[in-house]
Amino acid sequence: MRTEGFKYRDQWLPNYFPSREIAPGRHLRLSRHGTTQILTPEQDRQLEEIFMEDELYERLERTGHILTKTNALETLDALKTWHTLTYRGPALHIVVLTKRCNLNCTYCHMNPEHIGASPDVFDMKPEVADAVIGFALSSPSPFINFEFQGGEPFLNFEGMKYFVTEAKRRAAETDKRIDFCVVSNLMLVKDEQIEFCREHGINVSYSLNGPRELHDLFRRTRSNTGSFDRVMKRIREIQEKFPGVLSTSPLCVIGADNAKDLIPMIDFYHEQGFQGVAILKLKYLGNTVKTDLGFDIREFLKYYIEALDYLLEKNKELGASYSERMVRVLLSKITGKFDCGFVDWRNPVGDFGSAITYDYDGHILPSDEARSLRHEFGLGNVLDQSYEDLVQRRETFKSMNLSLRDRDSTCRECAFNPYCGVLPVLDYARTGNPAPVPHESEECIQTMALLDWLFARLEEDPIPLFRMLPGMDDKLVATAAEIDAEAAGG
């Protein structure tokens, strides 16, 4: 019964990547190693029939969407490459230099202490810093990034200086490359401290929740006054005196009180000269729970998707490449050969496997979000635990294992499985159960909504979206030049 021009089921194995219609007449199939195929309905059906056309067979064989004698080893190598960052060892090490803070933001998930609280109690001590450095350098990852957090980390600037100096000294005795960044509210930071950051290549990130009236809704001092004016003043001073030290994309947390103002906020960031923004839904932790700031994910997504549409159209009108962080993350997945370095949006999530958090007292946690849930997710203390001990314990990888999306039959049948990223720590905070439930977990719902939006827009006009990736403008110009040169040559 064989016919010329077709391949039959005994010549290939389906990889069972589910199909999803992303636009009229366009179906998406993602391989487990991140490659995409956009198919017509007729082509899509052939994956579920007893034979397929030779041309489609060859196309799917090249991308590993089917397994054959020719591509089996290559496809497994591609799967290993996709998970490069999953199993290379933790590279991001979040170091809480102090729990003290001059702000008491209504959405803060860190449960910060008052600025006047005792440094002896709530600042990281040198002996703890020494143990953290040793623990982090035990990771097999060739690259180590230390991210300083708080509270307000510059409140323990002496601790920061000691940590950087000692980490550099000890890293020089190994073959590891280390880097530093710090997350600050900028209000108390001094010029000499920023100069230290510049000298040591420490990138400074910060939160800016839109214009004054929106920023001050959330980011308030202990005396309940707004912080916008002081933050903006310091941003401008630092940009002028120390160009290149500050991040070009501020962090912006969204709740029910400011979601409806996302579009004016984008205009504000654009007008202020920022290159992008990270739009974050508030997390149900810490002060968010205390102040009852819960915000339904579907309500958030309504405003978020509207804002992304607006941002995309604004870029088209202005010829700009202003971007949003999660769009960049997913574009990196689509265009790359390995899952990107953003530890919160991977399958599996990067808890401990790719990132570790060290609280001010040396307590070890699998993620930043777990700091206010130490009773459930704590892994011990660097003063009496070694990396070698913890990496051998299954319990260390509890949240990472729970995040694997092949655990659930619904997730196995989801077209977006390889690009997913659920956070068991946040599911526990919201529901008391760390096992994410498909189509109920907020991160699952957001993944599906954002990927539906992204692939639909890519089908309509991919160039404005790809321009959101760093350096993509230069690559597009170079590609256009190559095409012109080939056309001119005949």
VEXDREN-2710 file (C-alpha; in Angstrom, 1 decimal):
% VEXDREN-2710
k/r/px/py/pz
1/MET/0.0/0.0/0.0
2/ARG/3.0/2.3/0.0
3/THR/3.0/5.3/-2.4
4/GLU/5.8/7.4/-3.8
5/GLY/6.2/10.8/-2.1
6/PHE/5.1/9.8/1.4
7/LYS/6.7/8.5/4.6
8/TYR/4.9/5.9/6.8
9/ARG/4.6/5.3/10.5
10/ASP/7.2/2.6/10.6
11/GLN/9.8/5.2/9.3
12/TRP/9.3/7.7/12.1
13/LEU/8.2/8.1/15.7
14/PRO/6.0/11.0/16.7
15/ASN/7.4/13.1/19.6
16/TYR/3.8/13.8/20.6
17/PHE/4.1/17.5/20.7
18/PRO/0.6/18.8/21.1
19/SER/-0.9/21.3/18.6
20/ARG/-2.3/24.7/19.3
21/GLU/-4.0/27.1/16.9
22/ILE/-2.3/30.4/17.3
23/ALA/-4.0/32.2/14.4
24/PRO/-6.6/31.3/11.8
25/GLY/-5.2/28.4/9.7
26/ARG/-1.9/28.4/11.7
27/HIS/-1.0/25.7/14.2
28/LEU/2.0/25.7/16.5
29/ARG/4.0/22.6/17.6
30/LEU/6.9/23.0/20.0
31/SER/9.5/20.3/20.5
32/ARG/10.8/19.5/24.0
33/HIS/14.0/21.2/23.1
34/GLY/12.4/24.5/22.1
35/THR/12.2/24.4/18.3
36/THR/9.0/25.7/16.7
37/GLN/7.0/24.6/13.7
38/ILE/4.0/26.6/12.4
39/LEU/1.8/24.3/10.2
40/THR/-1.3/24.6/8.1
41/PRO/-4.3/22.6/9.3
42/GLU/-3.6/20.0/6.5
43/GLN/0.1/19.7/7.6
44/ASP/-0.9/19.5/11.2
45/ARG/-3.3/16.6/10.6
46/GLN/-0.6/14.6/8.9
47/LEU/1.2/14.1/12.3
48/GLU/-1.9/12.2/13.4
49/GLU/-2.3/10.1/10.3
50/ILE/-0.5/6.9/9.0
51/PHE/1.6/8.7/6.4
52/MET/2.9/12.2/5.6
53/GLU/4.3/14.0/2.6
54/ASP/8.1/13.7/2.1
55/GLU/8.6/17.5/2.2
56/LEU/6.9/17.7/5.6
57/TYR/8.8/14.6/6.9
58/GLU/12.1/16.2/6.0
59/ARG/11.1/19.5/7.6
60/LEU/10.0/17.9/10.9
61/GLU/13.0/15.6/10.9
62/ARG/15.3/18.7/10.8
63/THR/13.7/20.2/13.9
64/GLY/13.3/16.9/15.9
65/HIS/9.5/17.0/15.8
66/ILE/9.7/13.4/14.7
67/LEU/12.4/10.9/15.5
68/THR/14.1/8.9/12.8
69/LYS/17.2/6.8/12.4
70/THR/18.9/9.9/11.0
71/ASN/18.1/12.4/13.7
72/ALA/17.7/10.5/16.9
73/LEU/21.1/11.2/18.4
74/GLU/21.1/14.8/17.1
75/THR/17.6/15.4/18.7
76/LEU/18.8/14.0/22.1
77/ASP/21.9/16.3/21.9
78/ALA/19.6/19.2/21.2
79/LEU/17.5/18.3/24.3
80/LYS/20.7/18.3/26.4
81/THR/21.7/21.7/25.0
82/TRP/18.2/23.1/25.8
83/HIS/18.7/22.1/29.4
84/THR/22.3/23.5/29.6
85/LEU/21.4/25.9/32.4
86/THR/19.2/23.4/34.2
87/TYR/22.0/21.1/35.1
88/ARG/25.1/23.2/35.0
89/GLY/24.8/24.2/38.6
90/PRO/23.5/27.3/40.4
91/ALA/24.9/30.5/38.8
92/LEU/22.7/33.1/40.5
93/HIS/23.3/33.6/44.2
94/ILE/21.0/36.1/45.9
95/VAL/22.7/37.5/49.0
96/VAL/20.5/39.4/51.6
97/LEU/22.9/41.8/53.1
98/THR/20.3/43.2/55.6
99/LYS/16.7/42.8/56.5
100/ARG/16.5/46.5/57.4
101/CYS/14.8/49.0/55.1
102/ASN/13.9/52.7/55.0
103/LEU/10.7/51.8/53.1
104/ASN/7.7/49.7/54.0
105/CYS/6.2/49.1/50.5
106/THR/2.7/47.8/50.7
107/TYR/3.5/44.9/48.3
108/CYS/6.9/44.0/49.7
109/HIS/7.3/40.2/50.1
110/MET/10.4/40.4/52.2
111/ASN/8.9/41.3/55.6
112/PRO/11.5/44.0/56.1
113/GLU/12.6/45.4/59.5
114/HIS/12.6/49.1/60.4
115/ILE/15.7/51.1/59.4
116/GLY/16.4/51.6/63.1
117/ALA/16.4/47.9/63.9
118/SER/19.7/46.5/65.3
119/PRO/22.4/45.9/62.6
120/ASP/23.9/43.3/64.9
121/VAL/20.7/41.3/64.6
122/PHE/19.6/42.0/61.0
123/ASP/22.8/42.6/59.0
124/MET/24.9/39.9/57.4
125/LYS/28.0/39.3/59.5
126/PRO/31.5/38.7/57.9
127/GLU/31.6/35.1/59.1
128/VAL/28.3/34.5/57.3
129/ALA/29.5/36.2/54.2
130/ASP/32.6/34.0/54.2
131/ALA/30.4/30.9/54.4
132/VAL/28.1/32.1/51.6
133/ILE/31.1/32.8/49.4
134/GLY/32.5/29.3/50.0
135/PHE/29.1/27.7/49.5
136/ALA/28.5/29.6/46.2
137/LEU/32.0/28.8/44.8
138/SER/31.3/25.1/45.4
139/SER/28.7/25.2/42.6
140/PRO/30.0/23.5/39.4
141/SER/28.8/26.5/37.3
142/PRO/31.8/28.3/35.7
143/PHE/30.0/31.6/36.2
144/ILE/28.7/33.0/39.5
145/ASN/26.5/36.1/39.8
146/PHE/26.1/37.5/43.2
147/GLU/22.9/39.7/43.5
148/PHE/22.7/41.8/46.7
149/GLN/19.3/42.4/48.1
150/GLY/17.6/43.6/51.3
151/GLY/15.8/45.3/52.9
152/GLU/17.9/48.1/51.5
153/PRO/21.3/46.5/50.8
154/PHE/23.2/49.8/50.9
155/LEU/22.3/50.0/54.6
156/ASN/25.0/47.4/55.1
157/PHE/27.5/48.9/52.7
158/GLU/30.5/47.8/54.8
159/GLY/29.2/44.3/54.4
160/MET/28.9/44.7/50.7
161/LYS/32.5/46.0/50.4
162/TYR/33.8/43.1/52.4
163/PHE/31.8/40.5/50.4
164/VAL/32.9/41.9/47.0
165/THR/36.6/42.1/48.0
166/GLU/36.6/38.6/49.6
167/ALA/34.6/37.0/46.8
168/LYS/37.0/38.4/44.2
169/ARG/40.1/37.2/46.1
170/ARG/38.8/33.7/46.5
171/ALA/37.4/33.4/43.0
172/ALA/40.9/34.4/41.7
173/GLU/42.1/31.1/43.2
174/THR/39.6/29.2/41.0
175/ASP/38.7/29.1/37.3
176/LYS/35.3/30.7/38.0
177/ARG/34.2/34.1/36.6
178/ILE/32.1/36.2/39.1
179/ASP/29.9/39.1/38.6
180/PHE/27.8/41.4/40.9
181/CYS/24.6/43.3/40.9
182/VAL/22.5/45.0/43.6
183/VAL/18.8/45.8/43.9
184/SER/18.2/49.1/45.7
185/ASN/15.5/51.7/46.2
186/LEU/18.3/54.3/45.7
187/MET/17.0/56.7/48.3
188/LEU/19.9/56.4/50.7
189/VAL/22.7/55.5/48.4
190/LYS/25.7/57.9/48.4
191/ASP/28.0/58.9/45.5
192/GLU/31.0/57.1/47.0
193/GLN/28.9/53.9/47.2
194/ILE/27.9/54.2/43.5
195/GLU/31.6/54.9/42.7
196/PHE/32.4/51.6/44.4
197/CYS/29.8/49.9/42.2
198/ARG/31.3/51.4/39.1
199/GLU/34.8/50.4/40.0
200/HIS/33.7/46.8/40.6
201/GLY/31.3/46.5/37.7
202/ILE/28.2/46.2/40.0
203/ASN/25.0/46.8/38.0
204/VAL/22.3/48.6/40.1
205/SER/18.6/47.7/39.6
206/TYR/15.7/49.6/41.2
207/SER/11.9/49.9/41.3
208/LEU/10.1/52.8/39.8
209/ASN/6.3/52.3/39.8
210/GLY/5.4/54.9/37.2
211/PRO/4.7/58.6/37.7
212/ARG/4.4/60.1/41.2
213/GLU/0.8/59.4/42.0
214/LEU/1.1/55.7/41.0
215/HIS/4.6/55.1/42.4
216/ASP/3.6/56.6/45.8
217/LEU/0.6/54.3/46.1
218/PHE/2.9/51.4/47.0
219/ARG/6.4/52.6/47.7
220/ARG/6.1/54.5/51.0
221/THR/8.4/55.3/53.8
222/ARG/7.9/54.2/57.4
223/SER/6.3/57.5/58.1
224/ASN/3.8/56.8/55.3
225/THR/5.0/59.4/52.8
226/GLY/5.7/58.8/49.2
227/SER/9.2/58.2/47.8
228/PHE/8.9/59.2/44.1
229/ASP/10.6/62.6/44.3
230/ARG/13.7/61.4/46.1
231/VAL/14.0/58.3/43.9
232/MET/13.7/60.3/40.6
233/LYS/16.3/62.8/41.9
234/ARG/18.8/60.1/42.7
235/ILE/18.2/58.3/39.3
236/ARG/19.0/61.5/37.4
237/GLU/22.0/62.3/39.6
238/ILE/23.4/58.8/39.2
239/GLN/22.7/58.7/35.4
240/GLU/24.6/62.0/35.0
241/LYS/27.6/61.2/37.3
242/PHE/27.9/57.5/36.8
243/PRO/26.5/56.6/33.3
244/GLY/26.1/52.9/32.7
245/VAL/25.8/51.8/36.4
246/LEU/22.0/51.9/36.6
247/SER/19.8/49.3/34.9
248/THR/18.0/50.7/31.8
249/SER/14.7/48.9/32.7
250/PRO/13.1/49.7/36.0
251/LEU/11.0/47.2/37.9
252/CYS/7.2/48.0/38.1
253/VAL/4.9/46.0/40.4
254/ILE/1.2/45.9/39.3
255/GLY/-1.8/45.5/41.6
256/ALA/-5.5/46.3/41.5
257/ASP/-4.9/50.0/42.3
258/ASN/-2.6/50.7/39.3
259/ALA/-3.4/48.1/36.7
260/LYS/-5.8/50.4/34.9
261/ASP/-3.0/52.9/34.5
262/LEU/-0.5/50.6/32.7
263/ILE/-0.7/52.5/29.4
264/PRO/0.0/55.9/31.0
265/MET/2.8/54.3/32.9
266/ILE/4.4/53.0/29.6
267/ASP/4.2/56.6/28.3
268/PHE/5.9/57.8/31.4
269/TYR/8.8/55.4/31.1
270/HIS/9.1/56.2/27.4
271/GLU/9.2/59.9/28.1
272/GLN/11.8/59.4/30.8
273/GLY/14.2/57.7/28.3
274/PHE/14.1/54.2/29.7
275/GLN/14.7/51.4/27.2
276/GLY/12.2/49.0/28.7
277/VAL/10.3/47.9/31.8
278/ALA/9.6/44.8/33.8
279/ILE/5.9/44.6/34.5
280/LEU/5.4/42.3/37.6
281/LYS/2.2/41.2/39.1
282/LEU/2.4/41.6/42.9
283/LYS/3.2/38.4/44.8
284/TYR/1.0/37.0/47.5
285/LEU/3.6/37.2/50.2
286/GLY/4.7/39.4/53.1
287/ASN/3.1/42.8/53.2
288/THR/0.7/41.9/50.3
289/VAL/-0.9/39.3/52.6
290/LYS/-0.9/41.7/55.6
291/THR/-2.5/44.6/53.6
292/ASP/-4.9/42.3/51.7
293/LEU/-3.6/43.4/48.2
294/GLY/-4.6/40.2/46.4
295/PHE/-5.2/40.7/42.7
296/ASP/-6.8/38.2/40.4
297/ILE/-4.5/37.0/37.6
298/ARG/-7.1/37.2/34.9
299/GLU/-7.9/40.8/35.8
300/PHE/-4.1/41.5/35.7
301/LEU/-3.8/39.8/32.3
302/LYS/-6.6/41.9/30.8
303/TYR/-4.6/45.1/31.5
304/TYR/-1.2/43.5/30.8
305/ILE/-2.1/42.3/27.3
306/GLU/-3.7/45.7/26.5
307/ALA/-0.5/47.3/27.6
308/LEU/1.6/45.0/25.4
309/ASP/-0.6/45.8/22.4
310/TYR/-0.1/49.5/23.1
311/LEU/3.6/49.1/23.5
312/LEU/3.9/47.2/20.2
313/GLU/1.9/49.8/18.3
314/LYS/3.9/52.6/19.9
315/ASN/7.1/51.0/18.7
316/LYS/5.8/50.6/15.2
317/GLU/4.8/54.3/15.1
318/LEU/8.1/55.6/16.5
319/GLY/10.4/53.0/15.0
320/ALA/11.5/52.2/18.5
321/SER/12.6/49.0/20.3
322/TYR/11.2/49.7/23.8
323/SER/10.6/46.3/25.4
324/GLU/9.0/44.5/28.3
325/ARG/11.0/41.9/30.3
326/MET/8.8/38.8/29.9
327/VAL/8.4/39.4/26.2
328/ARG/12.2/39.4/25.9
329/VAL/12.4/36.2/28.0
330/LEU/10.0/34.3/25.7
331/LEU/11.6/35.7/22.5
332/SER/14.9/34.4/23.8
333/LYS/13.4/31.0/24.2
334/ILE/11.9/31.1/20.7
335/THR/15.2/32.2/19.0
336/GLY/17.7/30.3/21.2
337/LYS/19.0/26.8/21.4
338/PHE/18.8/26.6/25.2
339/ASP/16.3/27.6/27.8
340/CYS/17.1/31.2/28.9
341/GLY/18.8/32.3/32.1
342/PHE/15.6/33.6/33.7
343/VAL/15.3/31.2/36.5
344/ASP/11.6/31.9/37.3
345/TRP/10.3/30.9/33.9
346/ARG/11.7/27.5/33.0
347/ASN/10.6/23.9/32.9
348/PRO/11.8/23.0/35.5
349/VAL/12.1/26.2/37.5
350/GLY/15.6/27.1/38.7
351/ASP/15.0/26.8/42.4
352/PHE/18.4/25.7/43.9
353/GLY/19.4/24.0/40.6
354/SER/20.1/27.4/39.0
355/ALA/19.7/29.9/41.8
356/ILE/20.1/30.0/45.6
357/THR/19.1/32.6/48.1
358/TYR/21.0/33.3/51.3
359/ASP/19.2/35.2/54.0
360/TYR/21.0/37.8/56.2
361/ASP/21.7/35.1/58.9
362/GLY/23.0/32.5/56.4
363/HIS/19.7/30.6/56.0
364/ILE/19.6/28.8/52.7
365/LEU/16.5/29.0/50.5
366/PRO/15.7/27.6/47.0
367/SER/14.4/31.0/45.8
368/ASP/14.0/34.6/46.6
369/GLU/10.2/34.2/47.2
370/ALA/10.8/31.5/49.8
371/ARG/12.3/34.0/52.3
372/SER/9.0/34.6/54.0
373/LEU/8.3/30.9/54.0
374/ARG/11.4/29.6/55.6
375/HIS/9.4/27.1/57.7
376/GLU/8.3/25.3/54.6
377/PHE/11.2/25.7/52.2
378/GLY/14.3/26.3/54.3
379/LEU/17.3/24.1/53.6
380/GLY/19.5/24.8/56.6
381/ASN/22.3/27.3/57.1
382/VAL/25.6/27.9/55.4
383/LEU/27.3/27.9/58.8
384/ASP/26.6/24.1/59.1
385/GLN/25.6/22.9/55.6
386/SER/27.8/22.3/52.6
387/TYR/26.8/22.5/48.9
388/GLU/27.9/18.9/48.5
389/ASP/25.5/17.7/51.3
390/LEU/22.5/19.6/50.0
391/VAL/22.9/18.7/46.3
392/GLN/22.6/15.0/47.2
393/ARG/19.2/15.4/49.0
394/ARG/16.0/15.0/47.1
395/GLU/14.3/17.4/49.5
396/THR/16.6/20.1/48.3
397/PHE/14.9/20.0/44.9
398/LYS/11.3/19.8/46.2
399/SER/10.1/22.9/44.4
400/MET/12.2/22.2/41.3
401/ASN/10.7/18.7/41.0
402/LEU/7.1/20.0/41.6
403/SER/7.6/22.5/38.7
404/LEU/8.3/19.8/36.1
405/ARG/5.4/20.0/33.7
406/ASP/5.5/16.4/32.6
407/ARG/4.2/15.4/36.1
408/ASP/0.7/16.2/35.0
409/SER/-1.2/14.7/32.1
410/THR/-2.8/18.1/31.3
411/CYS/0.6/19.7/31.1
412/ARG/2.0/16.9/28.9
413/GLU/-0.7/17.7/26.4
414/CYS/-0.1/21.4/26.5
415/ALA/1.6/22.9/23.4
416/PHE/3.5/25.4/25.5
417/ASN/5.0/22.8/27.8
418/PRO/8.7/23.5/27.0
419/TYR/8.3/27.2/27.5
420/CYS/6.3/27.0/30.8
421/GLY/7.4/28.2/34.1
422/VAL/5.4/27.6/37.3
423/LEU/6.5/28.6/40.8
424/PRO/5.6/26.0/43.5
425/VAL/6.7/28.4/46.3
426/LEU/4.1/31.0/45.1
427/ASP/1.4/28.2/44.7
428/TYR/2.1/27.3/48.3
429/ALA/1.7/30.9/49.4
430/ARG/-1.6/31.3/47.6
431/THR/-3.2/27.9/48.3
432/GLY/-1.2/26.0/50.9
433/ASN/-0.4/23.4/48.3
434/PRO/3.0/23.7/46.5
435/ALA/1.9/21.4/43.6
436/PRO/0.8/23.7/40.7
437/VAL/-2.6/22.9/39.3
438/PRO/-2.9/23.3/35.5
439/HIS/-5.1/26.2/34.4
440/GLU/-5.5/27.2/38.1
441/SER/-1.9/28.2/38.9
442/GLU/-1.4/31.9/38.2
443/GLU/1.9/31.2/36.4
444/CYS/0.3/28.6/34.2
445/ILE/-2.5/31.1/33.3
446/GLN/0.0/33.8/32.5
447/THR/2.2/31.6/30.4
448/MET/-0.7/30.5/28.2
449/ALA/-2.0/34.1/27.8
450/LEU/1.4/35.6/27.0
451/LEU/2.4/32.9/24.6
452/ASP/-0.9/33.1/22.8
453/TRP/-0.4/36.8/22.4
454/LEU/3.2/36.5/21.3
455/PHE/2.8/33.9/18.7
456/ALA/-0.3/35.6/17.2
457/ARG/1.7/38.9/16.9
458/LEU/4.7/37.0/15.4
459/GLU/2.4/35.7/12.7
460/GLU/1.1/39.2/12.0
461/ASP/4.4/41.1/11.9
462/PRO/7.5/39.6/13.6
463/ILE/10.0/42.4/13.0
464/PRO/8.7/44.9/15.7
465/LEU/8.8/42.1/18.3
466/PHE/12.2/40.8/17.4
467/ARG/13.5/44.3/17.7
468/MET/12.8/44.1/21.4
469/LEU/15.8/41.7/21.8
470/PRO/19.1/43.4/22.7
471/GLY/21.3/44.0/19.6
472/MET/18.6/42.8/17.2
473/ASP/18.5/46.0/15.2
474/ASP/22.1/45.5/14.2
475/LYS/21.4/41.9/13.3
476/LEU/18.4/42.8/11.2
477/VAL/20.4/45.5/9.3
478/ALA/23.2/42.9/8.7
479/THR/20.7/40.3/7.4
480/ALA/19.1/42.9/5.1
481/ALA/22.5/43.8/3.7
482/GLU/23.3/40.1/3.1
483/ILE/20.0/39.7/1.2
484/ASP/20.7/42.8/-0.9
485/ALA/24.2/41.6/-1.7
486/GLU/22.9/38.1/-2.8
487/ALA/20.2/39.8/-4.9
488/ALA/22.8/42.1/-6.5
489/GLY/25.0/39.1/-7.3
490/GLY/22.4/37.4/-9.3
END
